[in-house]
Amino acid sequence: MSEGAYQRLWDSSHVTLQELLDQEQPLLEPVPPRERQSFQYRLSSIYLYYLGLMRRFDTLYDQMVQPQKRRLLRRLLDSVAGRVLELKDDLVRADLSEYHCLERVLQDLKLTPADLEVPIPKYFLLEQSTILKERGLMLAEILSRMEPVTSEGGFPEMHRTEAIILLQRAERARQGRLRATFMREIRKEEERDRKIREDSWHRFNQDQAAITIQKVWKGCLQRRRTQQDRRTEMEFIGMLPSPPNQAGNVGVVYQAGFREDVRRIRQIEKEEEFQLAMVKTHDSLRETEGPDMKEKLKEQIRQWFIECHALTGRFPDYPDESVGGSDLIFADKTPEQVKMELEAQIQASKKKDQERNKEKEKERNERKQKKGKKEKTRKGEADTVLKVWPSKFIPVINAGHEEYINLWRNQYESIYPKQNFDPEMLRMEKRKEVEQEIRIQVDELMRQELKTLRLAVDREEGRPLKQPKKKTGKKAGKKKKEKDLTPNRSVDSLFEELVVFGFLRKSETVALKDYIGDCLYLGSILNLANKLPMPSLFDIRQNVALYGVLRLGSPDIHSMAPLIRSILLVGPSGMGKKMLVKAVCTETGANLFDLSPGNLQGKYPGKMGVQMIVHIVFKVARLLQPSVIWIGNAEKNFYKRVPKEEKEMDPKRIKKDLTKALRLLGPGDRVMLIGTTDQPHLAEMKGLCRTYERILYMPRPDYACRYVLWRQMIEARGVQVTQNLDISALAKVSDGYTPGHILQAIHSVLTERRVLQLSKRPLVASEFLGHLAKLEPVYQEEEESLKDWYFKTPLGKRRLKLIKDQDAEEAKLAKEKKKRK
């Protein structure tokens, strides 16, 4: 695509953005519970539109070259991504579920399930590629130093004579097998000739034999042509996939990727030019226009001193820097207005203090009596009234949208053919920065001048301006500071210690898109029938992208988005929980820390040892963010009763320190705790739900997901799926098996030797059945127990209560209709 095409895409994106901004205000109005479905529909449609906008802005930011445009696009991309996260939280509160059925909205908006995919911005990894390389080299160096210690128990050495004897034995066995095969073929031929002699088969002459061969060959050719015509027709009407890896498509894809890489290189060049120009422009403005700015500010402030003294008979109080300094003076206000505002602030603060002291005693008594009632009413309002919380990202989106309209809407490629920066716009931005720097210096000088004027004219000493008291929040608002247990140690030494003890691991490269699954297409129908649709693998992947990847990928998004510190993945073994943890690390470039109970066994003993390891892990995770702290078998930290065989491990010893460390994480700390478990019922529900803020339930894959799993996993092995292989039958037969089971069966069947034989012996579904039968499926009882546990969580309880209330309302309406009849 050309720069003009990207500009047109940007223009169309802002048309959609304007429509969305117009729809934001009505969402803030509360909605009664009887209109829940319409509220969910509006919220879902806006969510999908923002997802599409995010996908467009990601493409534009990745491919546009002009540096000033890219800065605006980055702000828009981050703010739209943050708005998506806010709308996700609103959807959870409206649906009372982590998973949403949006297929009806997709159909009405004429979108496809691919539009539900959460786009992961490409700059997450591109902009920190150098940091990731340095960190990878440091980790590889530490691991290489550990290799001699860990490789002591390798393969035993063998003497040369023994090795030769072993090779001779293997070669004789190979020759014996070949000889046996050859003799078997000879015996088969002899047996066939003997049968022919005994049965006295009819012998054809030369013409009869030729005619017979021609009949067979012509029939074979015609069947092939018919089969090929049928396949071509099915491909044309879309009933069969077109043959992949065509030479033309490969060339086009390669050329498009090459052009994208060229544009990224140009981006780096233009960015370096822009950085140099910023420094030069700042310095030149400070030298040329700085003295004039300084004198002009001084004259204006002196004139304000004189006017205030003429009106009030005394010199004014100079505004403090925290209030705004001299910016408060030049805010298009008269000296009287400025003085009145400063005095009003002081008087208002005094009145508020007096009123608070009087009302404190009354409030204490009333709070004790009304505490229980207020809690009940608040809970009732939260459950019944539906509304969207005010957004932190909408003002940023509005500001970016206005900047685009004022500066970039009609700026096409003809204005900036070489995609260079705009020098006039750069001078305007830098002029504001220089003015701000000079204003701070002038404020310090004029405060001293004001003191001397007061002493000389009014014979009074300077009066410090009383600042209005800041509102101090309750105890919950105060953030506790963590005591540093390792003040004298460098980050590199702590990093190496964690690697040596196995708490910091090298994560495998796994893309989130490799977690294969299909969308749930009947969720809305099940919701209308008041049934509980189970999430698909596609829904699980989307939630991990929203809760994990988007928050960890950008500091700007994390600092303003709804804070989520921890996630718990609950599902049977083989559902890909560890794979999702690795995918989050891969997509965000995060460090992977392992605090699983099994990994803690025998390391850092004692109470102080546990405090130390938790402190070191969270300290290094914050300093080298983004970071993921993984806890496998998370239920063991919250055991109801520790089994006898695990008492030596003491899996609950990290429980208190872990919850304390989590509370200290705030906005901007891109550290995520991800727990995985397949036996959550063994843990205390209260402690587990307090530690993990989001619980994602992962049930067995449904038919659609199994069909996609079988097809894509087989194709990933380099095998083309043909008509001989019934994928639908495999998807039906593998009900109850997890993606791990399916992958294991495919690896067992599609060996290297079997892949080489595919041209002579096509793959059939029956080959997988024997290997599937050897594996233990997830039985219905285990699935039901996990489902029952999930609906005992706080969100699960609220969801069940909502369904019961809806059933009761429907029954009530049905009775009223019968009475009317």
C-alpha positions in Angstrom: 0.0 0.0 0.0 1.1 3.6 -0.7 1.2 6.4 1.7 -1.9 7.8 0.1 -3.8 4.6 0.7 -2.8 4.6 4.4 -3.9 8.2 4.6 -7.3 7.3 3.2 -7.5 4.4 5.7 -6.7 6.9 8.5 -9.5 9.2 7.2 -12.1 6.5 7.2 -11.0 5.3 10.7 -11.7 8.8 12.1 -15.1 8.9 10.5 -15.9 5.7 12.4 -14.3 7.1 15.6 -16.5 10.2 15.4 -19.6 8.0 15.3 -18.4 6.0 18.3 -17.6 9.1 20.3 -21.2 10.3 19.7 -22.5 7.0 21.1 -20.4 7.2 24.3 -22.5 9.7 26.2 -25.8 7.8 26.2 -24.0 4.7 27.6 -23.3 6.6 30.9 -27.0 6.8 31.7 -28.2 4.0 34.1 -30.4 1.3 32.6 -33.1 -0.8 34.5 -32.5 -4.5 34.7 -35.5 -5.3 32.4 -33.5 -3.7 29.5 -30.4 -5.9 30.1 -30.5 -7.5 26.6 -30.6 -4.1 24.8 -27.9 -2.7 27.0 -25.7 -5.8 26.3 -26.4 -5.4 22.6 -25.3 -1.7 22.5 -22.2 -2.4 24.6 -21.2 -5.4 22.4 -21.6 -3.4 19.1 -19.5 -0.6 20.4 -16.9 -3.1 21.6 -16.7 -4.7 18.2 -16.3 -1.3 16.5 -13.5 -0.4 18.8 -11.8 -3.7 18.0 -11.9 -2.9 14.3 -10.5 0.6 15.0 -7.7 -0.9 17.0 -6.8 -3.2 14.1 -6.7 -0.3 11.7 -4.6 2.0 14.0 -2.2 -0.9 14.5 -1.7 -1.2 10.7 -1.3 2.5 10.3 1.2 2.9 13.2 3.2 -0.1 11.9 3.4 1.2 8.3 3.2 5.0 8.3 6.6 6.7 7.9 6.1 10.4 8.9 7.3 10.6 12.5 4.8 13.3 13.7 1.9 11.3 12.4 3.2 8.2 14.1 3.3 9.9 17.5 -0.4 10.8 17.2 -1.2 7.3 15.9 0.6 5.8 18.9 -1.5 7.8 21.3 -4.7 6.8 19.4 -3.7 3.1 19.3 -3.0 3.0 23.0 -6.1 4.9 24.0 -8.4 2.8 21.8 -6.8 -0.4 23.2 -7.4 0.9 26.7 -11.0 1.7 25.8 -11.4 -1.9 24.5 -10.2 -3.1 28.0 -12.7 -0.8 29.7 -15.6 -2.1 27.6 -14.5 -5.7 28.3 -14.9 -4.9 32.0 -18.3 -3.4 31.4 -19.4 -6.5 29.4 -18.3 -8.7 32.3 -20.5 -6.6 34.7 -23.4 -6.7 32.3 -23.2 -10.4 31.4 -21.9 -11.6 34.8 -19.6 -13.8 32.8 -16.0 -13.7 31.5 -17.2 -15.0 28.1 -19.7 -13.3 25.8 -21.9 -14.6 23.0 -21.6 -12.0 20.2 -22.6 -13.9 17.2 -26.0 -12.2 16.9 -24.3 -8.8 17.0 -21.8 -10.0 14.4 -24.6 -11.0 12.1 -26.4 -7.7 12.4 -23.2 -5.7 11.8 -22.3 -8.0 8.8 -19.0 -9.0 10.4 -17.2 -12.4 10.5 -15.8 -14.3 13.5 -12.4 -13.1 12.4 -13.4 -9.6 13.5 -13.7 -10.9 17.0 -10.0 -11.6 17.1 -8.1 -9.2 19.5 -5.3 -7.6 17.5 -1.9 -7.6 19.3 0.0 -4.4 18.4 3.2 -5.2 16.5 5.2 -2.6 18.3 5.1 -4.6 21.6 8.0 -6.7 20.3 9.5 -4.4 17.6 10.3 -1.5 19.9 12.0 -3.6 22.5 13.8 -6.0 20.2 17.3 -4.7 21.4 16.4 -5.1 25.1 15.1 -8.7 24.4 18.3 -9.6 22.6 20.5 -8.3 25.4 18.4 -10.1 28.0 18.5 -13.3 25.9 22.3 -13.2 25.6 22.6 -12.6 29.4 20.3 -15.6 30.1 22.2 -17.8 27.6 25.5 -16.8 29.2 24.4 -17.8 32.7 22.9 -21.1 31.4 26.1 -21.9 29.5 28.1 -21.5 32.7 25.7 -23.9 34.4 25.9 -26.6 31.7 29.1 -28.4 32.9 27.5 -28.9 36.3 24.2 -30.2 34.9 25.8 -32.4 32.2 27.8 -34.6 34.6 25.2 -37.4 34.4 25.3 -37.7 30.6 25.8 -40.7 28.4 28.5 -43.2 29.6 31.6 -43.4 27.4 32.0 -46.5 25.2 35.3 -48.1 24.1 36.1 -48.1 20.3 36.0 -52.0 20.0 32.6 -52.1 21.7 31.2 -49.5 19.4 32.5 -51.4 16.3 30.9 -54.6 17.6 27.6 -52.8 18.2 27.6 -51.4 14.7 28.4 -54.8 13.1 25.6 -56.4 15.0 23.1 -53.7 13.8 24.3 -54.0 10.2 24.0 -57.9 10.2 20.5 -57.5 11.6 19.6 -55.0 8.8 20.9 -57.3 6.1 19.1 -60.3 7.6 15.8 -58.3 7.4 16.4 -57.4 3.8 17.2 -61.0 2.9 14.0 -62.2 4.6 11.9 -59.7 2.7 13.5 -60.7 -0.6 12.9 -64.4 0.1 9.3 -63.6 1.1 8.7 -62.0 -2.3 10.2 -65.0 -4.1 7.9 -67.4 -2.2 4.9 -65.3 -3.1 5.7 -65.4 -6.8 6.3 -69.2 -6.7 2.9 -69.6 -4.9 1.2 -67.5 -7.5 2.7 -69.4 -10.4 1.7 -72.7 -8.8 -2.0 -71.6 -8.4 -2.1 -70.5 -12.0 -0.9 -74.0 -13.1 -3.3 -75.8 -10.8 -6.3 -73.7 -11.7 -5.5 -73.8 -15.4 -6.4 -70.1 -15.9 -7.5 -69.0 -19.3 -4.6 -67.6 -21.4 -5.3 -64.6 -23.6 -3.7 -64.0 -26.9 -2.0 -60.8 -27.7 -5.0 -58.9 -29.0 -7.3 -59.9 -26.2 -4.8 -59.0 -23.6 -4.3 -55.5 -25.2 -8.1 -54.9 -25.3 -8.4 -55.9 -21.6 -5.6 -53.6 -20.6 -7.1 -50.7 -22.6 -10.5 -51.1 -21.0 -9.0 -51.0 -17.5 -6.8 -48.0 -18.3 -9.5 -46.0 -20.0 -11.8 -46.6 -17.0 -9.1 -45.5 -14.7 -8.5 -42.3 -16.7 -12.2 -41.4 -16.8 -12.6 -41.9 -13.1 -9.6 -39.6 -12.5 -11.1 -36.9 -14.8 -14.5 -37.2 -13.1 -12.9 -36.9 -9.6 -10.9 -33.9 -10.7 -13.9 -32.1 -12.2 -15.9 -32.8 -9.1 -13.1 -31.4 -6.9 -12.8 -28.3 -9.1 -16.5 -27.6 -8.8 -16.5 -28.1 -5.1 -13.5 -25.7 -4.8 -15.3 -23.2 -7.0 -18.5 -23.1 -4.8 -16.4 -23.0 -1.6 -17.2 -26.5 -0.3 -13.5 -27.5 -0.4 -10.4 -25.4 0.4 -8.3 -24.4 -2.6 -4.9 -26.0 -2.9 -2.4 -24.1 -0.6 1.2 -23.0 -1.3 0.6 -21.9 -4.8 3.7 -20.3 -6.4 1.9 -17.1 -7.3 0.5 -16.6 -3.8 3.9 -17.3 -2.2 5.5 -14.6 -4.4 2.8 -12.0 -3.6 3.0 -12.7 0.2 6.8 -12.5 0.1 6.8 -9.2 -1.8 4.2 -7.7 0.6 6.3 -8.7 3.6 9.4 -7.3 2.0 7.7 -3.9 1.4 6.6 -3.8 5.0 10.1 -4.4 6.2 11.4 -1.6 3.9 8.9 0.8 5.4 10.0 -0.1 8.9 13.6 0.7 8.0 12.5 4.0 6.6 10.7 4.7 9.9 13.9 4.3 11.8 15.8 6.6 9.5 13.1 9.3 9.7 12.8 9.0 13.5 16.6 9.5 13.9 16.3 12.7 11.7 13.4 13.9 13.8 15.2 13.3 17.1 18.2 15.4 15.9 15.9 18.1 14.6 14.1 18.3 18.0 17.4 18.9 19.9 18.5 21.6 17.3 15.2 23.4 17.3 15.0 23.4 21.1 18.5 24.9 21.4 18.0 27.5 18.6 14.7 28.7 20.2 16.3 29.0 23.6 19.1 31.1 22.2 17.1 33.3 19.8 13.7 33.7 21.5 14.5 32.8 25.1 15.8 36.2 26.2 12.8 38.0 24.7 10.4 35.5 26.4 12.1 36.1 29.7 11.9 39.9 29.6 8.3 39.8 28.4 7.2 37.5 31.3 9.0 39.7 33.8 7.3 42.9 32.5 3.8 41.2 32.6 4.3 40.0 36.1 5.6 43.4 37.3 2.6 45.0 35.7 0.4 42.6 37.6 2.1 43.6 40.9 1.4 47.2 40.2 -2.2 46.7 39.3 -2.9 44.6 42.3 -1.2 47.1 44.6 -3.2 50.0 43.1 -6.5 48.1 43.6 -6.0 46.5 47.0 -3.3 48.7 48.6 -1.0 45.7 49.0 1.1 43.3 46.9 -0.5 40.0 46.0 0.6 36.5 47.1 2.6 34.9 44.4 0.9 31.5 43.3 2.9 28.5 44.2 4.4 26.2 41.6 2.0 23.3 42.6 -1.0 25.6 41.8 0.5 26.6 38.4 2.8 29.5 39.2 2.6 32.4 36.8 0.3 30.4 34.5 -2.4 31.2 36.9 -1.8 34.9 36.4 -1.9 34.8 32.6 -5.1 32.7 32.3 -7.0 35.6 30.8 -8.0 36.9 34.3 -7.8 40.3 35.9 -5.7 40.8 39.1 -8.9 41.1 41.2 -10.1 37.7 39.9 -6.8 36.0 40.6 -6.7 37.5 44.2 -10.3 36.5 44.8 -9.6 32.9 43.7 -6.5 32.5 45.9 -8.5 33.9 48.9 -11.5 31.8 48.1 -9.3 28.6 48.1 -8.0 29.4 51.6 -11.5 30.3 53.0 -13.1 27.3 51.5 -10.5 25.0 53.0 -11.0 26.5 56.4 -14.8 26.1 56.2 -14.5 22.6 55.1 -12.2 21.7 58.0 -14.7 23.2 60.5 -17.7 21.4 58.9 -15.8 18.1 58.9 -14.9 18.4 62.6 -18.6 19.1 63.5 -19.9 16.3 61.3 -17.4 13.7 62.3 -19.1 12.9 65.6 -22.5 12.6 64.0 -21.2 10.5 61.1 -19.5 8.0 63.5 -22.7 7.3 65.3 -24.7 7.1 62.1 -22.2 4.9 60.3 -22.4 2.2 62.9 -26.2 2.1 62.6 -26.5 2.4 58.9 -23.4 0.4 57.9 -25.3 -2.8 57.3 -28.2 -1.1 55.5 -25.9 0.8 53.2 -23.9 -2.3 52.2 -27.2 -4.1 51.3 -28.5 -1.2 49.2 -25.1 -0.8 47.5 -25.0 -4.5 46.6 -28.6 -4.4 45.4 -27.9 -1.3 43.2 -24.8 -2.9 41.8 -26.7 -6.0 40.9 -29.7 -4.3 39.4 -28.7 -1.0 37.8 -26.7 -1.4 34.6 -24.3 1.4 33.6 -20.9 2.0 32.1 -18.3 3.6 34.3 -16.7 6.9 33.1 -13.8 6.2 30.8 -10.2 7.5 31.4 -9.3 7.0 27.7 -12.2 9.0 26.1 -10.6 12.4 26.8 -7.3 11.1 25.3 -9.2 9.8 22.2 -11.1 13.1 21.9 -7.8 15.1 22.1 -6.2 12.9 19.4 -9.3 13.1 17.2 -9.3 16.9 17.4 -5.6 17.1 16.7 -6.1 14.9 13.6 -9.0 17.2 12.4 -7.0 20.4 12.9 -3.6 19.2 11.5 -3.7 16.0 9.5 -7.1 15.5 7.9 -6.2 17.0 4.5 -2.5 16.4 4.6 -1.8 14.0 1.7 1.3 12.5 0.2 1.7 15.5 -2.2 2.5 17.8 0.8 5.1 15.5 2.3 6.4 13.4 -0.7 9.5 12.3 1.2 7.6 11.8 4.5 9.8 14.3 6.3 8.7 16.0 9.5 6.9 19.4 9.5 9.5 22.0 10.8 6.8 24.6 11.6 4.8 22.2 13.7 8.0 21.1 15.5 8.9 24.8 16.3 5.4 25.4 17.7 5.7 22.3 20.0 9.2 23.2 21.1 8.3 26.9 21.7 5.8 25.8 24.3 8.4 23.6 26.1 10.9 26.5 26.1 8.3 28.9 27.4 7.5 26.5 30.2 11.2 26.1 31.2 11.7 29.9 31.1 8.5 30.5 33.1 9.8 28.3 36.0 13.1 30.3 36.1 11.2 33.6 35.9 8.9 32.5 38.8 11.9 32.0 41.1 13.3 35.4 40.2 9.9 37.2 40.6 9.3 35.6 44.0 12.5 37.2 45.2 11.6 40.5 43.6 8.2 40.4 45.3 9.8 40.0 48.7 12.1 43.0 48.2 9.1 45.1 47.0 7.2 44.3 50.1 10.1 45.2 52.3 10.7 48.4 50.5 7.1 49.7 49.9 4.9 48.0 52.6 7.6 47.4 55.2 6.3 43.8 55.7 7.9 40.5 55.3 6.8 37.9 52.8 3.8 35.9 53.7 3.8 32.3 52.5 0.7 31.3 50.6 -1.3 28.8 52.6 -2.0 25.8 50.4 -5.5 24.2 50.6 -5.2 20.9 52.5 -5.2 17.9 50.2 -8.0 15.5 50.8 -6.5 12.5 52.5 -8.2 9.3 51.6 -9.1 6.4 54.0 -6.7 3.8 55.0 -7.4 1.8 51.9 -6.2 4.6 49.7 -2.8 4.7 51.3 -0.2 2.6 49.5 2.2 0.8 51.7 5.9 0.9 50.8 7.7 -2.4 50.6 10.8 -2.8 52.7 13.8 -3.5 50.4 15.5 -6.7 51.7 18.3 -6.5 49.2 19.3 -2.8 49.1 23.0 -3.4 48.3 22.6 -5.8 45.5 22.5 -5.1 41.8 19.8 -6.2 39.4 22.3 -8.4 37.5 23.3 -10.3 40.6 19.7 -10.9 41.6 18.9 -11.9 38.0 21.7 -14.5 38.0 20.7 -15.9 41.3 17.1 -16.5 40.1 18.4 -18.2 37.0 20.8 -20.4 39.0 18.0 -21.5 41.4 15.6 -22.1 38.5 13.1 -19.4 39.4 13.7 -17.4 36.1 13.3 -19.5 33.0 13.8 -19.1 29.3 10.3 -19.2 27.8 9.6 -21.2 24.7 8.5 -19.2 21.6 4.8 -19.8 21.3 2.5 -17.4 19.4 -1.0 -16.9 20.8 -2.5 -17.7 17.4 -1.1 -21.2 17.8 -3.7 -21.9 20.5 -6.2 -23.2 17.9 -9.9 -23.1 18.4 -13.2 -22.0 16.7 -15.8 -19.6 17.8 -19.0 -20.6 19.6 -21.8 -20.1 17.1 -24.9 -21.0 19.2 -24.2 -19.1 22.4 -26.9 -16.4 21.9 -29.5 -19.1 21.2 -28.5 -20.9 24.4 -28.7 -17.6 26.4 -32.2 -17.0 25.1 -33.2 -20.4 26.3 -31.6 -19.5 29.8 -29.0 -22.2 29.3 -25.3 -21.8 30.2 -23.1 -21.9 27.1 -19.6 -23.2 27.8 -16.7 -21.1 26.4 -14.8 -22.3 23.3 -11.0 -22.3 22.9 -11.4 -19.2 20.7 -13.0 -17.3 23.7 -10.2 -18.5 26.0 -7.6 -17.2 23.6 -9.4 -13.8 23.4 -9.6 -13.4 27.2 -5.9 -14.2 27.6 -5.1 -11.6 24.9 -7.3 -9.0 26.7 -6.3 -9.7 30.3 -2.6 -10.6 29.8 -1.1 -9.5 26.5 -2.6 -6.0 26.0 -2.0 -4.9 29.6 1.6 -6.1 29.8 2.6 -4.9 26.3 2.3 -1.2 26.8 3.1 1.0 29.9 0.6 3.6 28.8 -2.3 1.1 28.5 -1.4 -0.5 31.9 -1.2 2.8 33.8 -4.8 3.8 32.9 -6.6 0.5 32.2 -8.6 -1.3 34.9 -6.0 -2.9 37.1 -5.8 -6.7 37.0 -2.8 -8.3 38.8 -3.6 -12.0 38.5 -5.3 -14.6 36.4 -6.2 -18.2 37.2 -6.6 -20.7 34.4 -8.8 -23.7 35.5 -9.3 -26.7 33.3 -8.4 -30.4 32.8 -4.9 -31.5 32.1 -4.0 -31.1 28.4 -6.1 -28.0 27.7 -3.0 -25.9 27.0 -2.7 -23.8 30.2 1.1 -23.7 30.2 1.0 -23.0 26.5 -1.0 -19.8 27.1 1.4 -18.7 29.8 4.3 -19.1 27.3 2.3 -17.3 24.6 1.8 -14.3 26.9 5.5 -14.1 27.5 6.2 -14.5 23.7 3.8 -11.8 22.6 4.9 -9.2 25.1 8.6 -10.1 25.5 8.0 -10.8 29.2 10.3 -12.6 31.6 9.0 -15.9 33.0 9.3 -16.5 36.7 8.4 -19.9 38.2 7.1 -19.9 41.8 5.3 -23.3 41.6 5.3 -25.3 44.8 7.3 -28.1 43.2 10.0 -25.6 42.1 10.2 -24.1 45.6 10.8 -27.5 47.3 14.2 -27.5 49.1 15.0 -23.9 48.2 15.2 -20.9 50.6 14.0 -22.8 53.7 12.5 -21.1 56.7 10.2 -18.1 57.1 12.9 -15.5 56.2 13.8 -17.6 53.1 10.3 -17.5 51.8 10.1 -13.7 52.3 13.4 -13.3 50.6 12.6 -15.3 47.5 9.2 -13.6 47.0 10.8 -10.2 47.5 13.6 -10.9 45.0 11.2 -12.3 42.4 8.8 -9.3 42.6 11.6 -6.8 42.7 13.3 -8.2 39.6 10.0 -8.6 37.9 9.2 -4.9 38.4 12.7 -3.7 37.4 12.7 -5.8 34.2 9.1 -5.5 33.3 7.0 -6.8 31.6 7.1 -10.0 33.7 4.9 -13.0 34.2 5.0 -15.0 37.5 3.7 -18.4 36.9 2.4 -20.8 39.6 1.7 -24.3 38.4 -0.7 -26.4 40.5 -1.9 -23.2 42.1 -4.4 -25.0 44.3 -1.5 -26.4 46.5 -0.8 -22.9 47.9 -4.4 -22.9 49.3 -4.9 -26.5 50.3 -7.8 -27.2 52.6 -5.8 -30.1 53.9 -2.2 -30.9 52.9 -1.7 -34.5 51.9 0.7 -36.6 53.9 3.1 -37.1 50.9 3.3 -33.3 50.4 3.9 -32.2 54.0 7.6 -32.1 53.5 7.2 -29.8 50.5 5.0 -27.4 52.6 3.2 -25.9 49.6 1.3 -23.3 51.7 4.4 -21.5 53.0 4.3 -18.9 50.2 0.6 -18.0 50.7 0.9 -14.9 52.9 3.9 -13.4 51.3 2.4 -13.8 47.9 -0.8 -12.0 48.7 1.1 -9.1 50.3 3.4 -8.7 47.3 0.4 -8.7 45.0 -1.3 -5.9 46.9 1.8 -3.7 46.3 1.5 -3.9 42.5 -0.2 -0.8 41.2 -0.9 0.9 37.8 2.3 1.0 35.8 3.7 -2.2 37.3 3.5 -4.5 34.4 3.8 -7.7 36.4 1.1 -10.4 36.0 0.6 -13.5 38.3 -0.8 -16.4 36.3 -1.8 -19.6 38.1 -2.8 -22.9 36.5 -4.7 -25.7 38.1 -6.7 -28.8 37.2 -7.9 -29.6 40.8 -9.3 -26.3 42.2 -11.7 -28.0 44.5 -8.8 -29.0 46.8 -8.2 -25.4 47.6 -9.9 -22.9 49.9 -12.3 -20.9 47.8 -11.9 -17.7 49.7 -8.2 -17.5 49.6 -7.9 -18.6 46.0 -10.5 -16.0 44.8 -8.8 -13.2 46.8 -5.4 -13.9 45.2 -6.6 -14.4 41.7 -8.8 -11.5 40.4 -9.9 -13.2 37.2 -10.7 -16.9 36.9 -10.9 -18.3 33.4 -12.6 -21.7 33.1 -11.4 -23.9 30.2 -13.8 -26.8 29.4 -13.3 -29.6 27.0 -13.3 -28.5 23.3 -16.6 -28.8 21.5 -17.2 -30.3 18.0 -16.3 -27.2 16.1 -13.0 -26.7 18.0 -12.1 -30.4 17.7 -12.7 -30.3 13.9 -10.4 -27.2 13.6 -7.8 -28.8 15.9 -7.6 -32.1 13.9 -7.4 -30.3 10.5 -4.8 -27.6 11.5 -2.6 -29.9 13.6 -2.4 -32.5 10.7 -1.6 -29.8 8.2 1.0 -28.4 10.6 2.9 -31.7 10.1 3.1 -31.0 6.4 0.3 -33.3 5.4 -2.4 -32.3 3.0 -5.9 -33.3 4.1 -7.6 -35.3 1.4 -11.1 -36.8 0.8 -9.9 -40.1 2.2 -9.4 -38.6 5.7 -12.8 -38.0 7.4 -12.1 -35.1 9.8 -15.7 -34.9 10.8 -15.7 -38.5 12.0 -12.5 -37.9 14.0 -14.0 -34.8 15.6 -17.1 -36.9 16.7 -15.0 -39.8 18.0 -12.6 -37.6 20.0 -15.4 -36.1 22.2 -14.0 -35.9 25.7 -10.4 -35.6 24.6 -8.3 -32.5 25.1 -6.1 -30.7 22.5 -3.1 -32.3 24.2 -4.6 -35.8 23.6 -5.3 -35.0 19.9 -1.7 -33.6 19.4 -0.3 -36.8 21.0 -2.3 -39.1 18.8 -1.2 -37.1 15.6 2.5 -37.3 16.6 2.1 -41.1 17.2 0.6 -41.7 13.8 2.4 -39.2 11.6 6.0 -40.4 12.0 8.6 -39.6 9.4 8.2 -43.0 7.8 4.4 -42.7 7.6 4.7 -39.2 6.0 7.0 -40.7 3.3 4.3 -43.4 2.5 1.4 -40.9 2.1 1.8 -40.8 -1.8 1.2 -44.6 -2.0 -1.0 -45.1 1.1 -3.3 -42.1 1.9 -4.1 -41.3 5.5 -7.4 -42.5 6.9 -9.2 -41.8 10.1 -9.0 -45.4 11.5 -5.2 -45.0 12.0 -5.8 -42.6 14.8 -8.4 -44.6 16.8 -6.0 -47.1 18.3 -3.7 -44.3 19.7 -6.7 -42.4 21.0 -8.0 -45.5 22.8 -4.8 -45.8 24.7 -5.2 -42.3 26.2 -7.4 -41.4 29.2 -10.2 -39.0 28.2 -11.7 -36.3 30.5 -14.8 -38.0 31.8 -18.1 -36.3 32.3 -17.9 -36.5 36.1 -14.6 -34.6 36.1 -16.0 -32.0 33.8 -19.1 -31.5 36.0 -17.1 -31.2 39.1 -15.0 -28.4 37.6 -18.1 -26.7 36.3 -19.8 -26.9 39.8 -16.6 -25.5 41.4 -16.6 -22.6 38.9 -20.2 -21.6 39.7 -19.2 -21.4 43.4 -16.9 -18.5 42.6 -18.2 -15.0 43.2 -18.9 -14.3 39.5 -20.3 -17.8 39.0 -22.7 -17.3 41.9 -24.0 -14.0 40.5 -24.4 -15.6 37.1 -26.5 -18.4 38.5 -28.6 -16.0 40.5 -29.3 -13.9 37.4 -30.5 -17.0 35.5 -32.8 -18.0 38.4 -34.2 -14.5 38.5 -34.9 -14.5 34.8 -36.6 -17.9 35.0 -38.7 -16.6 37.9 -39.7 -13.6 35.8 -40.6 -15.7 32.8 -42.7 -18.0 35.0 -44.5 -15.0 36.5 -45.3 -13.5 33.1 -46.6 -16.9 31.8 -49.0 -17.1 34.8 -50.2 -13.6 34.2 -50.9 -14.5 30.5 -52.9 -17.6 31.5 -55.0 -15.5 34.0 -55.8 -13.0 31.3 -57.0 -15.7 29.0 
